[in-house]
Amino acid sequence: MTRYSIEPENPAKSCKARGSDLRVHFKNTRETAQAIKGMHIRKATQYLKDVVDKKRCVPFRRFNGGVGRCAQAKQFKATQGRWPKKSATFLLQMLKNAESNADLKGLDVDTLVIDHIQVNAAAKMRRRTYRAHGRINPYMSSPCHIEMILTEKEQIVPKVEEEQKKKKVSKKKMARQKLMGRE
């Protein structure tokens, strides 16, 4: 079993999923993973499906050189965005895997939240491309490792206050109110 970069605070209420040396672009996958970090599992799944259908974009914040602008990025307070289909489908598969791991552990799947998600660059794979004048250049792919931890979040129950605290009234204001009451 391989080590994760972080261990969950409560392993009994968490599930993990990871993939190594995945043939999907590291930079695109990193941006997509940041977009779903902290999301509820159902919300993240729907978001990634929308990305595949080009209904919502993935905001590109770090690896954004040469990335075009799109109006859909406004909802993330960003200007640049893309629709990395392959990254989204890989992350959908990982979420599905994590969901089945949670089901096996007996966790409530509907309360799962993406607590930790990390994308690391894997070893590059080498090919070659032929250039002018008999030269050869590298033609590398940038695969990645993905790991995620989903945690069961407790339902937040609003605190019920017994009575509203009375607002303090100054002596001057109290005297004025009494005076108004007499008239």
DAQUI-V522969 format. One record per backbone hydrogen bond with DSSP energy under -1.0 kcal/mol. NH is the residue of the N-H (numbers start at 1). CO is the residue of the C=O. If there is no record, write none. Layout:
NH,CO  NH,CO
This chain:
13,10  14,11  15,150  17,148  19,146  22,144  24,22  26,142  29,25  30,26  31,27  32,28  33,29  34,30  35,31  36,32  38,114  39,36  41,112  44,40  45,41  46,42  47,43  48,44  49,45  50,46  51,47  52,48  53,49  54,51  55,50  58,82  60,80  64,62  67,64  70,79  73,70  74,71  76,73  77,74  78,73  81,68  82,58  85,83  88,84  89,85  90,86  91,87  92,88  93,89  94,90  95,91  96,92  97,93  98,94  99,95  100,96  101,97  102,98  103,99  104,100  105,101  107,102  111,108  112,109  113,151  114,39  115,113  115,149  116,149  118,147  120,145  122,143  125,141  129,137  131,135  135,132  137,129  139,127  141,125  144,22  145,120  146,19  147,118  148,17  149,116  150,15  151,113  152,13  153,111  174,170  175,171  176,172  177,173  178,174  179,175  180,176  181,177  182,178  183,179
